[in-house]
């Protein structure tokens, strides 16, 4: 599975998930929605028929905000939605 890309400007984790069908894409988005609600954590999303781009930003909006272990753990939970 592809790794998350860590960016420095702006600070974030990004990953693209690709699917075979629109139904698979919708199923992933539904599972991600439930996970986000449970974690009270809402990533930025862009999606099309067979892909979803997910961007995780630090919880803080401070200029010097950095990614934390919690950010990486949430990314791992998102990956587990595919398994």
Protein Blocks (a to p, Z undefined) as FASTA:
>chain_A
ZZddddfbdcddddddddfbfklmmmmmmmmmmmmmmnopacdddddfkbccdddddfbl
cfkbccdfklmmmmmmmmmmmZZ
